[in-house]
């Protein structure tokens, strides 16, 4: 599983001109699920996101988690995080989990975030989404766990 975590002041997702998810301060997550991922990995990564400390404290140190700032999550599925362009110029996506199982695992990931107590907005799995964000910092972290 690969997750790009972007600390944002605001973020939104729209599909066909309609907003499907919108947050103020928090994280925009780009979520890639790999064919060998398990529900245990998914749950662990949700816990990691919830407890990641990338908001500044009074001494300007990245020491506060999303709960400390009253933040929310905008979670976007993104199979292209598993694009491999090492050979040729057209990326291969063979490592990305396929269709219905990927959708199930993505929804499970979002449910895990909600169980951690986080307001979690989403895009629409498989749709052509337009993402708008104001990156705060900027702070961008890559989380990755392999089966």
C-alpha positions in Angstrom: 0.0 0.0 0.0 1.2 3.5 -0.9 -0.3 6.6 0.5 0.8 10.2 -0.4 -0.2 12.3 2.6 -0.4 16.0 1.8 -1.0 18.4 4.7 -3.6 20.9 3.4 -5.4 24.1 4.5 -8.3 22.9 2.2 -9.0 20.3 -0.4 -11.9 19.2 -2.5 -12.9 16.5 -5.1 -15.4 17.0 -7.8 -16.8 14.6 -10.4 -18.8 16.0 -13.4 -18.8 19.4 -11.7 -20.3 18.2 -8.4 -18.3 18.2 -5.2 -18.0 14.7 -3.7 -15.8 15.5 -0.8 -14.4 18.7 0.8 -12.4 19.5 3.8 -10.6 22.4 5.5 -7.4 21.8 7.5 -6.3 18.2 7.4 -4.8 15.6 5.0 -5.4 14.9 1.3 -4.6 11.3 0.9 -3.8 9.7 -2.5 -4.3 6.0 -1.8 -2.8 3.2 -3.9 -3.5 -0.5 -3.1 -1.2 -3.2 -4.3 -2.3 -6.7 -5.4 -0.7 -8.4 -2.4 -2.1 -6.0 0.3 -4.1 -7.5 3.1 -6.8 -6.0 5.4 -4.2 -6.1 8.2 -1.9 -3.8 6.1 -4.8 -1.5 5.3 -5.9 -1.2 9.0 -2.3 -0.5 10.1 -1.8 2.2 7.5 -5.1 3.9 8.6 -3.8 3.8 12.2 -0.5 5.3 10.9 -2.3 8.1 9.1 -4.4 8.9 12.1 -1.4 9.2 14.4 1.1 10.8 12.1 2.5 13.9 13.7 3.0 16.4 10.9 1.4 19.6 12.3 3.6 22.1 14.0 3.6 22.7 17.8 4.4 25.9 19.6 8.1 25.5 18.8 7.4 25.0 15.1 8.3 21.3 15.4 6.2 18.7 13.5 4.8 17.2 16.7 1.0 17.4 16.5 -1.4 14.9 15.0 -4.5 15.6 13.0 -6.7 15.3 16.1 -4.8 18.1 17.8 -5.8 20.5 15.1 -9.3 19.3 14.5 -8.5 18.2 11.0 -10.3 16.0 8.5 -9.3 13.6 5.7 -10.0 13.7 2.0 -9.2 10.3 0.7 -8.7 9.7 -3.1 -8.1 6.3 -4.7 -5.2 6.4 -7.0 -4.1 3.2 -8.7 -1.5 5.2 -10.7 0.7 5.2 -7.5 1.7 1.7 -8.7 2.7 2.9 -12.2 6.1 1.5 -13.2 7.8 3.3 -16.0 11.3 1.8 -15.6 11.0 0.1 -18.9 9.8 2.2 -21.8 7.7 5.3 -21.6 4.3 3.9 -20.9 3.7 2.9 -17.3 2.7 -0.6 -16.3 0.1 -1.0 -13.6 0.4 -4.7 -13.0 1.1 -4.3 -9.3 -2.1 -2.3 -8.6 -5.0 -4.3 -7.2 -7.8 -4.8 -9.7 -11.3 -3.5 -9.8 -13.8 -4.7 -7.3 -11.3 -6.0 -4.7 -9.4 -2.6 -4.8 -12.7 -0.8 -4.3 -13.5 -3.0 -1.3 -10.1 -2.4 0.2 -10.3 1.3 -0.4 -13.7 1.5 1.3 -12.3 -0.6 4.2 -9.4 1.8 4.5 -11.8 4.8 4.8 -13.9 2.9 7.3 -10.8 2.3 9.4 -10.0 6.0 9.3 -13.6 6.7 10.5 -13.2 4.2 13.3 -10.1 6.1 14.4 -12.5 9.0 14.9 -11.6 11.0 11.7 -14.1 12.8 9.5 -13.3 11.2 6.2 -14.5 12.5 2.9 -13.9 10.7 -0.4 -13.8 10.9 -4.1 -15.6 8.3 -6.3 -13.7 5.1 -6.9 -12.8 4.8 -10.6 -14.3 8.1 -11.6 -12.5 11.0 -13.5 -11.9 13.2 -10.4 -10.8 16.8 -10.3 -8.8 17.5 -7.1 -8.2 21.0 -5.7 -6.0 21.7 -2.8 -4.0 24.2 -0.9 -0.9 22.4 0.3 0.1 23.6 3.7 3.8 24.0 4.3 4.2 22.3 1.9 4.3 19.1 3.8 4.1 15.8 1.8 4.9 12.4 3.3 4.9 9.0 1.5 3.7 6.1 3.6 4.4 2.6 2.1 3.9 -0.9 3.4 4.4 -4.1 1.5 3.0 -7.5 2.0 
